[in-house]
Each structure stands twice: as C-alpha cells, then as structure tokens.
Amino acid sequence: MKAFGLPELLLMSGLFIVIPAAAITVLYLNRRLQSRERIAAIEKGVDVSFASPDPRDRAFRARRRGIVLIALGLGLIVFFCVGAVFDKDTDMYIGAGGGAIPILIGAGLLLDYKLCLRDLAAKQGSEGRSYDK
C-alpha cells in the first residue's frame, strides 16, 4: 500500500474541507443578501409575500432538473463505457452502472412533472387550458 504524500493530502483536504466550507460561505452570503433585499423592500413599503411560487413554475423546474439528471446519467454511462473500451478495464463498467442513479432520479422528476400537470389541469378543468408544452 502506498503512503499518502503531499498531493494526496491536498486533494483530500480540498474535497473534504475547502469545498464544503466554500459552499457554506456562499450559501450564507446569498441568504444574507436576500434578507437585506427583503428588509429594504419592507422599508420602502413594498408588499413582500411569503407565498410559494406558481405551481406551473415548480412543475417546469422539476422538468428541467429531470432532463439535466437524465443527461448527466447518460453522460456518465458513456464516459465509463468509453474508458472501459480504451483501457480494456472491465471494472469501469461498474462505474457505468452508477449512471443509472441520476437517470432514475430524473425519470422520477419527469413523472412528478406529469403528475403536477395533471393536477393543474384538474384544477383548471372549467377553463379547458392545458399547460403541457
């Protein structure tokens, strides 16, 4: 077994310490900015409602995330399969199986999108409008 050297230690510290700390800092600063914007709007007398966003917008965001996750999963599968072919390493096909995880999550989000559209169509049944594009 090879001992850890400086490059490995830097990589591990970057993965487990620096990246999460940077992400937490960015999230904190973003939340602080949102709070300041909300306080400024309240001071100016603008109505700041805490209502949830439009259900159609939430459905369309679920669709977008589903498509991105399916594309990510397919990309992982292609990446690992091509690597297995060129390196002649059959263990890389195991990594290709990991691409099924984002594909299934994306399929679930697309199913959620379809169910949201069906619920919206049931609520809007008297108008006869369809939100499916």
DSSP file (Angstrom, degrees, kcal/mol; ACC not computed):
  #  RESIDUE AA STRUCTURE BP1 BP2  ACC     N-H-->O    O-->H-N    N-H-->O    O-->H-N    TCO  KAPPA ALPHA  PHI   PSI    X-CA   Y-CA   Z-CA
    1    1 A M              0   0    0      0, 0.0     2,-0.3     0, 0.0     0, 0.0   0.000 360.0 360.0 360.0 135.5    0.0    0.0    0.0
    2    2 A K        -     0   0    0      1,-0.1     2,-0.1     3,-0.0     3,-0.0  -0.578 360.0-122.1 -82.7 138.6    1.3    3.4   -1.0
    3    3 A A        -     0   0    0     -2,-0.3     2,-0.3     1,-0.1    -1,-0.1  -0.454  33.6-100.0 -76.1 152.0    1.8    6.1    1.7
    4    4 A F        -     0   0    0     -2,-0.1     2,-0.1     4,-0.1    -1,-0.1  -0.557  42.9-168.0 -74.0 132.9   -0.1    9.3    1.4
    5    5 A G     >  -     0   0    0     -2,-0.3     4,-2.1    -3,-0.0     5,-0.2  -0.398  40.8 -82.0-106.6-171.6    2.1   12.2    0.0
    6    6 A L  H  > S+     0   0    0      1,-0.2     4,-2.5     2,-0.2     5,-0.2   0.901 124.9  53.4 -63.5 -43.6    1.5   15.9   -0.2
    7    7 A P  H  > S+     0   0    0      0, 0.0     4,-2.2     0, 0.0    -1,-0.2   0.907 110.8  47.1 -60.7 -39.2   -0.6   15.8   -3.4
    8    8 A E  H  > S+     0   0    0      2,-0.2     4,-2.6     1,-0.2    -2,-0.2   0.908 112.1  50.0 -67.6 -40.2   -3.0   13.2   -1.9
    9    9 A L  H  X S+     0   0    0     -4,-2.1     4,-2.6     2,-0.2     5,-0.2   0.897 111.0  49.3 -65.0 -40.0   -3.3   15.2    1.3
   10   10 A L  H  X S+     0   0    0     -4,-2.5     4,-2.2     2,-0.2    -1,-0.2   0.910 112.0  48.8 -64.3 -41.6   -4.0   18.4   -0.6
   11   11 A L  H  X S+     0   0    0     -4,-2.2     4,-2.3    -5,-0.2    -2,-0.2   0.928 113.2  46.4 -64.0 -45.0   -6.6   16.7   -2.7
   12   12 A M  H  X S+     0   0    0     -4,-2.6     4,-2.6     1,-0.2     5,-0.3   0.901 112.8  49.1 -66.5 -40.0   -8.3   15.2    0.3
   13   13 A S  H  X>S+     0   0    0     -4,-2.6     5,-2.1     1,-0.2     4,-1.9   0.873 111.8  50.5 -67.4 -34.3   -8.3   18.5    2.2
   14   14 A G  I  <>S+     0   0    0     -4,-2.2     5,-2.1     3,-0.2    -2,-0.2   0.901 114.7  43.2 -66.9 -40.2   -9.7   20.2   -0.8
   15   15 A L  I  <5S+     0   0    0     -4,-2.3    -2,-0.2    -5,-0.2    -1,-0.2   0.904 126.0  29.0 -72.2 -41.6  -12.5   17.6   -1.2
   16   16 A F  I  <5S+     0   0    0     -4,-2.6    -2,-0.2    -5,-0.2    -3,-0.2   0.604 134.4  17.7-101.2 -12.8  -13.5   17.3    2.5
   17   17 A I  I  X5S+     0   0    0     -4,-1.9     4,-1.9    -5,-0.3    -3,-0.2   0.717 121.6  42.0-122.7 -55.7  -12.7   20.8    3.9
   18   18 A V  I  ><S+     0   0    0     -5,-2.1     4,-2.5     2,-0.2     5,-0.2   0.929 114.0  48.1 -69.6 -47.6  -12.2   23.6    1.4
   19   19 A I  H  ><S+     0   0    0     -5,-2.1     4,-2.3    -6,-0.2    -1,-0.2   0.938 115.1  43.9 -64.7 -48.1  -15.1   22.8   -1.0
   20   20 A P  H  > S+     0   0    0      0, 0.0     4,-2.5     0, 0.0    -1,-0.2   0.901 114.0  51.5 -63.1 -37.1  -17.8   22.4    1.8
   21   21 A A  H  X S+     0   0    0     -4,-1.9     4,-2.1     1,-0.2    -2,-0.2   0.910 111.3  47.3 -65.1 -40.3  -16.5   25.5    3.6
   22   22 A A  H  X S+     0   0    0     -4,-2.5     4,-2.4     2,-0.2    -1,-0.2   0.903 111.8  50.5 -66.3 -40.3  -16.7   27.5    0.4
   23   23 A A  H  X S+     0   0    0     -4,-2.3     4,-2.4     2,-0.2    -2,-0.2   0.914 110.8  48.4 -64.3 -42.5  -20.2   26.2   -0.3
   24   24 A I  H  X S+     0   0    0     -4,-2.5     4,-2.3     2,-0.2    -1,-0.2   0.896 111.5  50.9 -64.9 -39.3  -21.4   27.1    3.2
   25   25 A T  H  X S+     0   0    0     -4,-2.1     4,-2.5     2,-0.2    -2,-0.2   0.920 110.7  48.0 -63.6 -44.4  -19.9   30.5    2.9
   26   26 A V  H  X S+     0   0    0     -4,-2.4     4,-2.4     1,-0.2    -2,-0.2   0.913 112.1  49.5 -63.8 -42.5  -21.6   31.2   -0.5
   27   27 A L  H  X S+     0   0    0     -4,-2.4     4,-2.3     2,-0.2    -1,-0.2   0.901 111.6  49.4 -63.5 -40.4  -24.9   30.0    0.9
   28   28 A Y  H  X S+     0   0    0     -4,-2.3     4,-2.4     2,-0.2    -2,-0.2   0.936 112.1  47.0 -63.4 -46.6  -24.6   32.2    3.9
   29   29 A L  H  X S+     0   0    0     -4,-2.5     4,-2.2     1,-0.2    -2,-0.2   0.882 112.0  51.0 -65.0 -37.7  -23.7   35.3    1.8
   30   30 A N  H  X S+     0   0    0     -4,-2.4     4,-2.2     2,-0.2    -1,-0.2   0.923 111.4  47.3 -64.8 -43.9  -26.6   34.6   -0.6
   31   31 A R  H  X S+     0   0    0     -4,-2.3     4,-2.2     2,-0.2    -2,-0.2   0.885 111.0  51.6 -65.1 -39.0  -29.1   34.3    2.3
   32   32 A R  H  X S+     0   0    0     -4,-2.4     4,-2.3     2,-0.2    -1,-0.2   0.903 109.5  50.2 -64.5 -40.7  -27.8   37.5    3.9
   33   33 A L  H  X S+     0   0    0     -4,-2.2     4,-2.4     2,-0.2    -2,-0.2   0.911 110.0  50.3 -63.6 -42.4  -28.2   39.3    0.6
   34   34 A Q  H  X S+     0   0    0     -4,-2.2     4,-2.3     1,-0.2    -2,-0.2   0.899 110.5  50.1 -62.2 -39.9  -31.8   38.0    0.3
   35   35 A S  H  X S+     0   0    0     -4,-2.2     4,-2.5     2,-0.2    -2,-0.2   0.915 110.7  48.6 -65.4 -42.4  -32.5   39.2    3.8
   36   36 A R  H  X S+     0   0    0     -4,-2.3     4,-2.5     2,-0.2    -2,-0.2   0.901 111.4  50.1 -64.7 -40.1  -31.1   42.6    3.2
   37   37 A E  H  X S+     0   0    0     -4,-2.4     4,-2.2     2,-0.2    -1,-0.2   0.910 111.4  48.8 -63.5 -41.3  -33.2   42.9    0.0
   38   38 A R  H  X S+     0   0    0     -4,-2.3     4,-2.2     2,-0.2    -2,-0.2   0.907 111.7  48.9 -65.0 -42.1  -36.3   41.9    1.8
   39   39 A I  H  X S+     0   0    0     -4,-2.5     4,-2.4     1,-0.2    -2,-0.2   0.908 111.2  50.1 -64.9 -41.5  -35.7   44.4    4.6
   40   40 A A  H  X S+     0   0    0     -4,-2.5     4,-1.5     1,-0.2    -1,-0.2   0.888 110.7  49.7 -64.0 -38.3  -35.1   47.2    2.1
   41   41 A A  H  <>S+     0   0    0     -4,-2.2     5,-2.6     2,-0.2     4,-0.5   0.895 110.9  49.2 -67.3 -39.1  -38.3   46.3    0.3
   42   42 A I  H ><5S+     0   0    0     -4,-2.2     3,-1.0     1,-0.2    -2,-0.2   0.899 108.5  53.4 -66.4 -39.9  -40.2   46.4    3.5
   43   43 A E  H 3<5S+     0   0    0     -4,-2.4    -1,-0.2     1,-0.3    -2,-0.2   0.831 108.6  50.2 -64.4 -31.2  -38.7   49.8    4.5
   44   44 A K  T 3<5S-     0   0    0     -4,-1.5    -1,-0.3    -5,-0.2    -2,-0.2   0.533 120.3-110.8 -83.6  -5.9  -39.9   51.2    1.1
   45   45 A G  T < 5 +     0   0    0     -3,-1.0     2,-0.3    -4,-0.5    -3,-0.2   0.628  64.5 151.2  89.1  13.3  -43.4   49.8    1.7
   46   46 A V      < -     0   0    0     -5,-2.6     2,-0.5    -6,-0.2    -1,-0.3  -0.611  52.8-112.1 -79.4 137.1  -43.3   47.1   -1.0
   47   47 A D        -     0   0    0     -2,-0.3     2,-0.7     1,-0.1    -1,-0.1  -0.574  32.0-168.0 -72.1 120.0  -45.5   44.1   -0.2
   48   48 A V        -     0   0    0     -2,-0.5     2,-0.3   -10,-0.0    -1,-0.1  -0.908   8.0-168.2-111.7 103.4  -43.2   41.1    0.4
   49   49 A S        -     0   0    0     -2,-0.7    -2,-0.0     1,-0.1     0, 0.0  -0.657  22.3-150.7 -94.4 150.2  -45.3   38.0    0.4
   50   50 A F        +     0   0    0     -2,-0.3    -1,-0.1     2,-0.0    -2,-0.0   0.070  50.1 138.3-101.8  22.4  -44.0   34.6    1.6
   51   51 A A        -     0   0    0      1,-0.1     3,-0.1     0, 0.0    -2,-0.1  -0.327  60.2-103.7 -69.3 150.8  -46.3   32.7   -0.8
   52   52 A S        -     0   0    0      1,-0.1    -1,-0.1    -2,-0.0    -2,-0.0  -0.345  46.2 -92.5 -70.0 156.4  -45.0   29.8   -2.6
   53   53 A P        -     0   0    0      0, 0.0    -1,-0.1     0, 0.0     5,-0.1  -0.117  58.4 -68.4 -66.2 168.3  -44.1   30.2   -6.3
   54   54 A D     >  -     0   0    0      1,-0.1     4,-1.9    -3,-0.1     3,-0.4  -0.294  41.8-129.6 -56.7 135.0  -46.6   29.4   -9.0
   55   55 A P  H  > S+     0   0    0      0, 0.0     4,-2.1     0, 0.0    -1,-0.1   0.825 108.4  56.9 -60.5 -30.4  -47.3   25.7   -9.3
   56   56 A R  H  > S+     0   0    0      2,-0.2     4,-2.5     1,-0.2     5,-0.2   0.905 105.3  50.7 -66.5 -39.4  -46.6   25.8  -13.0
   57   57 A D  H  > S+     0   0    0     -3,-0.4     4,-2.1     1,-0.2    -1,-0.2   0.907 109.9  49.9 -64.1 -40.8  -43.1   27.2  -12.4
   58   58 A R  H  X S+     0   0    0     -4,-1.9     4,-2.0     2,-0.2    -1,-0.2   0.899 111.1  49.8 -63.6 -39.3  -42.4   24.5   -9.9
   59   59 A A  H  X S+     0   0    0     -4,-2.1     4,-2.1     1,-0.2    -2,-0.2   0.920 110.9  48.6 -65.3 -43.0  -43.5   21.8  -12.4
   60   60 A F  H  X S+     0   0    0     -4,-2.5     4,-2.2     1,-0.2    -1,-0.2   0.846 109.6  52.5 -69.2 -31.6  -41.4   23.3  -15.1
   61   61 A R  H  X S+     0   0    0     -4,-2.1     4,-2.5     2,-0.2    -1,-0.2   0.884 108.0  51.6 -67.7 -37.1  -38.4   23.4  -12.8
   62   62 A A  H  X S+     0   0    0     -4,-2.0     4,-2.3     2,-0.2    -2,-0.2   0.898 109.5  50.7 -63.8 -39.2  -38.9   19.7  -12.0
   63   63 A R  H  X S+     0   0    0     -4,-2.1     4,-2.4     2,-0.2    -2,-0.2   0.935 110.7  48.3 -63.0 -45.8  -39.0   19.0  -15.7
   64   64 A R  H  X S+     0   0    0     -4,-2.2     4,-2.3     1,-0.2    -2,-0.2   0.920 112.5  47.9 -62.4 -44.3  -35.7   20.9  -16.3
   65   65 A R  H  X S+     0   0    0     -4,-2.5     4,-2.5     1,-0.2    -1,-0.2   0.891 110.6  52.7 -64.2 -38.3  -34.0   19.1  -13.4
   66   66 A G  H  X S+     0   0    0     -4,-2.3     4,-2.3     2,-0.2    -2,-0.2   0.919 109.9  47.2 -62.3 -44.3  -35.2   15.8  -14.7
   67   67 A I  H  X S+     0   0    0     -4,-2.4     4,-2.3     1,-0.2    -2,-0.2   0.912 112.7  49.6 -64.2 -42.3  -33.9   16.3  -18.1
   68   68 A V  H  X S+     0   0    0     -4,-2.3     4,-2.4     1,-0.2    -2,-0.2   0.911 111.6  48.5 -64.5 -42.0  -30.5   17.5  -16.8
   69   69 A L  H  X S+     0   0    0     -4,-2.5     4,-2.6     2,-0.2    -1,-0.2   0.888 110.8  50.0 -67.6 -37.8  -30.2   14.5  -14.5
   70   70 A I  H  X S+     0   0    0     -4,-2.3     4,-2.4     2,-0.2    -1,-0.2   0.922 112.0  48.4 -65.0 -41.8  -31.1   12.1  -17.3
   71   71 A A  H  X S+     0   0    0     -4,-2.3     4,-2.3     2,-0.2    -2,-0.2   0.894 111.0  51.3 -63.8 -39.0  -28.4   13.7  -19.5
   72   72 A L  H  X S+     0   0    0     -4,-2.4     4,-2.4     2,-0.2    -2,-0.2   0.929 110.3  48.6 -62.1 -45.7  -25.9   13.5  -16.6
   73   73 A G  H  X S+     0   0    0     -4,-2.6     4,-2.2     1,-0.2    -2,-0.2   0.908 112.0  48.1 -62.5 -42.6  -26.6    9.8  -16.2
   74   74 A L  H  X S+     0   0    0     -4,-2.4     4,-2.5     1,-0.2    -1,-0.2   0.891 110.8  52.2 -65.1 -38.1  -26.3    9.1  -19.9
   75   75 A G  H  X S+     0   0    0     -4,-2.3     4,-2.7     2,-0.2    -2,-0.2   0.898 109.0  49.7 -63.4 -40.5  -23.0   11.1  -19.9
   76   76 A L  H  X S+     0   0    0     -4,-2.4     4,-2.6     2,-0.2     5,-0.3   0.912 110.6  50.1 -63.7 -42.1  -21.6    9.0  -17.0
   77   77 A I  H  X S+     0   0    0     -4,-2.2     4,-2.4     1,-0.2     5,-0.2   0.939 113.4  44.9 -62.3 -46.4  -22.5    5.8  -18.7
   78   78 A V  H  X S+     0   0    0     -4,-2.5     4,-2.7     2,-0.2     5,-0.3   0.920 112.6  52.8 -63.0 -43.3  -20.9    6.9  -22.0
   79   79 A F  H  X S+     0   0    0     -4,-2.7     4,-2.1     1,-0.2    -2,-0.2   0.940 114.1  40.6 -58.2 -49.9  -17.8    8.1  -20.1
   80   80 A F  H  X S+     0   0    0     -4,-2.6     4,-2.2     2,-0.2    -1,-0.2   0.870 115.0  51.3 -71.2 -35.5  -17.2    4.9  -18.2
   81   81 A C  H  X S+     0   0    0     -4,-2.4     4,-1.9    -5,-0.3    -2,-0.2   0.918 111.9  46.5 -68.0 -41.3  -18.0    2.7  -21.2
   82   82 A V  H  X S+     0   0    0     -4,-2.7     4,-2.5     1,-0.2     5,-0.2   0.907 112.7  50.9 -65.5 -40.4  -15.6    4.5  -23.4
   83   83 A G  H  X S+     0   0    0     -4,-2.1     4,-2.4    -5,-0.3     6,-0.3   0.881 109.5  50.8 -63.0 -37.3  -13.0    4.4  -20.7
   84   84 A A  H  X>S+     0   0    0     -4,-2.2     4,-0.9     2,-0.2     5,-0.9   0.868 111.1  48.5 -68.0 -35.8  -13.5    0.6  -20.3
   85   85 A V  H  <5S+     0   0    0     -4,-1.9    -2,-0.2     2,-0.2    -1,-0.2   0.931 117.1  40.0 -70.3 -45.0  -13.1    0.1  -24.0
   86   86 A F  H  <5S+     0   0    0     -4,-2.5    -2,-0.2     1,-0.2    -1,-0.2   0.866 123.3  38.5 -75.9 -35.1   -9.9    2.1  -24.3
   87   87 A D  H  <5S-     0   0    0     -4,-2.4    -1,-0.2    -5,-0.2    -2,-0.2   0.567  99.1-133.2 -88.7  -8.6   -8.3    1.0  -21.1
   88   88 A K  T  <5 +     0   0    0     -4,-0.9     2,-0.6     1,-0.2    -3,-0.2   0.890  58.5 142.5  54.6  41.7   -9.5   -2.6  -21.5
   89   89 A D    > < -     0   0    0     -5,-0.9     3,-1.2    -6,-0.3     4,-0.2  -0.940  37.9-168.7-116.1 109.8  -10.6   -2.5  -17.9
   90   90 A T  T >  S+     0   0    0     -2,-0.6     3,-1.2     1,-0.3     4,-0.3   0.667  80.3  74.6 -74.7 -14.5  -13.9   -4.3  -17.2
   91   91 A D  T >> S+     0   0    0      1,-0.2     3,-1.2     2,-0.2     4,-0.7   0.739  82.4  70.0 -68.3 -20.6  -14.2   -2.8  -13.7
   92   92 A M  H <> S+     0   0    0     -3,-1.2     4,-1.4     1,-0.3    -1,-0.2   0.719  83.1  70.7 -70.2 -18.6  -15.1    0.5  -15.3
   93   93 A Y  H <> S+     0   0    0     -3,-1.2     4,-1.3     1,-0.2    -1,-0.3   0.783  90.3  61.3 -67.1 -24.3  -18.5   -1.0  -16.3
   94   94 A I  H <> S+     0   0    0     -3,-1.2     4,-0.7    -4,-0.3     3,-0.3   0.906 102.2  50.9 -64.7 -40.9  -19.4   -0.9  -12.7
   95   95 A G  H >< S+     0   0    0     -4,-0.7     3,-0.7     1,-0.2     4,-0.4   0.842 103.3  59.3 -63.6 -33.2  -19.0    2.9  -12.8
   96   96 A A  H >< S+     0   0    0     -4,-1.4     3,-1.3     1,-0.3     4,-0.2   0.847  97.6  60.0 -64.9 -32.1  -21.3    2.9  -15.8
   97   97 A G  H >< S+     0   0    0     -4,-1.3     3,-1.6    -3,-0.3     4,-0.3   0.792  92.7  66.9 -64.5 -26.4  -23.9    1.3  -13.6
   98   98 A G  T X< S+     0   0    0     -4,-0.7     3,-1.1    -3,-0.7    -1,-0.3   0.719  85.5  71.4 -65.6 -20.3  -23.7    4.4  -11.4
   99   99 A G  T <> S+     0   0    0     -3,-1.3     4,-1.3    -4,-0.4    -1,-0.3   0.677  83.1  70.9 -68.1 -16.4  -25.1    6.4  -14.2
  100  100 A A  H <> S+     0   0    0     -3,-1.6     4,-2.6    -4,-0.2    -1,-0.2   0.785  86.7  66.8 -69.9 -25.7  -28.4    4.7  -13.6
  101  101 A I  H <> S+     0   0    0     -3,-1.1     4,-2.2    -4,-0.3     5,-0.2   0.970 105.3  37.4 -64.1 -55.4  -28.8    6.6  -10.3
  102  102 A P  H  > S+     0   0    0      0, 0.0     4,-2.6     0, 0.0    -1,-0.2   0.844 115.2  57.2 -66.9 -28.1  -29.3   10.1  -11.9
  103  103 A I  H  X S+     0   0    0     -4,-1.3     4,-2.3     2,-0.2    -2,-0.2   0.940 109.5  43.9 -64.2 -44.7  -31.3    8.6  -14.7
  104  104 A L  H  X S+     0   0    0     -4,-2.6     4,-2.1     2,-0.2    -1,-0.2   0.875 113.6  50.3 -68.8 -36.8  -33.8    7.1  -12.3
  105  105 A I  H  X S+     0   0    0     -4,-2.2     4,-2.1    -5,-0.2    -1,-0.2   0.924 111.8  48.8 -64.8 -42.7  -33.9   10.3  -10.2
  106  106 A G  H  X S+     0   0    0     -4,-2.6     4,-2.3     1,-0.2    -2,-0.2   0.888 109.2  52.1 -63.0 -39.2  -34.5   12.3  -13.4
  107  107 A A  H  X S+     0   0    0     -4,-2.3     4,-2.2     1,-0.2    -1,-0.2   0.886 108.6  51.7 -64.4 -37.8  -37.2    9.9  -14.5
  108  108 A G  H  X S+     0   0    0     -4,-2.1     4,-2.3     2,-0.2    -2,-0.2   0.890 109.1  49.8 -64.2 -39.1  -38.9   10.4  -11.1
  109  109 A L  H  X S+     0   0    0     -4,-2.1     4,-2.3     2,-0.2    -2,-0.2   0.886 109.9  50.4 -67.4 -38.1  -38.8   14.2  -11.6
  110  110 A L  H  X S+     0   0    0     -4,-2.3     4,-2.2     2,-0.2    -2,-0.2   0.883 110.0  50.5 -66.4 -36.7  -40.3   13.9  -15.0
  111  111 A L  H  X S+     0   0    0     -4,-2.2     4,-2.4     2,-0.2    -2,-0.2   0.913 109.5  51.0 -63.9 -41.7  -43.1   11.7  -13.6
  112  112 A D  H  X S+     0   0    0     -4,-2.3     4,-2.5     1,-0.2    -2,-0.2   0.894 108.3  53.0 -60.6 -40.2  -43.6   14.4  -10.9
  113  113 A Y  H  X S+     0   0    0     -4,-2.3     4,-2.3     2,-0.2    -2,-0.2   0.930 109.8  47.1 -60.3 -46.8  -43.8   17.0  -13.7
  114  114 A K  H  X S+     0   0    0     -4,-2.2     4,-2.1     1,-0.2    -2,-0.2   0.899 112.6  49.6 -64.0 -40.5  -46.5   15.0  -15.5
  115  115 A L  H  X S+     0   0    0     -4,-2.4     4,-2.3     2,-0.2    -1,-0.2   0.888 110.0  51.1 -66.6 -38.1  -48.5   14.4  -12.2
  116  116 A C  H  X S+     0   0    0     -4,-2.5     4,-2.6     2,-0.2    -2,-0.2   0.907 109.9  50.0 -64.0 -41.2  -48.3   18.2  -11.4
  117  117 A L  H  X S+     0   0    0     -4,-2.3     4,-2.5     2,-0.2    -2,-0.2   0.897 110.0  50.5 -63.9 -39.1  -49.6   19.0  -14.9
  118  118 A R  H  X S+     0   0    0     -4,-2.1     4,-1.9     2,-0.2    -2,-0.2   0.909 111.6  47.8 -65.3 -41.1  -52.4   16.5  -14.4
  119  119 A D  H  X S+     0   0    0     -4,-2.3     4,-2.0     2,-0.2    -2,-0.2   0.902 112.6  48.8 -65.6 -40.5  -53.3   18.1  -11.0
  120  120 A L  H  X S+     0   0    0     -4,-2.6     4,-2.2     1,-0.2    -2,-0.2   0.891 110.1  51.5 -65.7 -38.8  -53.2   21.6  -12.6
  121  121 A A  H  < S+     0   0    0     -4,-2.5    -1,-0.2     1,-0.2    -2,-0.2   0.872 108.6  51.8 -66.1 -35.6  -55.4   20.5  -15.4
  122  122 A A  H >< S+     0   0    0     -4,-1.9     3,-0.9     1,-0.2    -1,-0.2   0.893 111.8  46.3 -67.2 -38.4  -57.9   19.1  -13.0
  123  123 A K  H 3< S+     0   0    0     -4,-2.0     3,-0.4     1,-0.2    -2,-0.2   0.854 118.4  41.8 -69.9 -34.1  -58.0   22.4  -11.1
  124  124 A Q  T >X>S+     0   0    0     -4,-2.2     4,-1.4     1,-0.2     3,-1.3   0.165  79.9 120.4 -96.8  17.0  -58.3   24.4  -14.3
  125  125 A G  T <45 +     0   0    0     -3,-0.9    -1,-0.2     1,-0.3    -2,-0.1   0.802  69.1  56.1 -55.2 -34.9  -60.8   21.9  -15.8
  126  126 A S  T 345S+     0   0    0     -3,-0.4    -1,-0.3     1,-0.2    -2,-0.1   0.816 108.7  47.4 -70.6 -27.9  -63.5   24.5  -16.2
  127  127 A E  T <45S-     0   0    0     -3,-1.3    -1,-0.2     2,-0.1    -2,-0.2   0.748  98.3-138.4 -83.3 -24.1  -61.3   26.8  -18.3
  128  128 A G  T  <5 +     0   0    0     -4,-1.4     2,-0.3     1,-0.2    -3,-0.1   0.725  48.5 149.8  75.0  20.6  -60.1   24.0  -20.5
  129  129 A R      < -     0   0    0     -5,-0.8     2,-0.4    -8,-0.1    -1,-0.2  -0.643  32.4-156.4 -89.5 145.3  -56.5   25.2  -20.5
  130  130 A S        -     0   0    0     -2,-0.3   -13,-0.0     1,-0.1    -9,-0.0  -0.979  10.6-166.8-120.6 133.5  -53.6   22.8  -20.8
  131  131 A Y        +     0   0    0     -2,-0.4     2,-0.5   -14,-0.2    -1,-0.1   0.426  54.0 114.2 -96.9   0.3  -50.1   23.7  -19.6
  132  132 A D              0   0    0      1,-0.2    -2,-0.1   -15,-0.1   -18,-0.0  -0.602 360.0 360.0 -75.4 123.3  -48.3   20.9  -21.3
  133  133 A K              0   0    0     -2,-0.5    -1,-0.2     0, 0.0    -2,-0.0   0.405 360.0 360.0-103.0 360.0  -46.0   22.4  -24.0
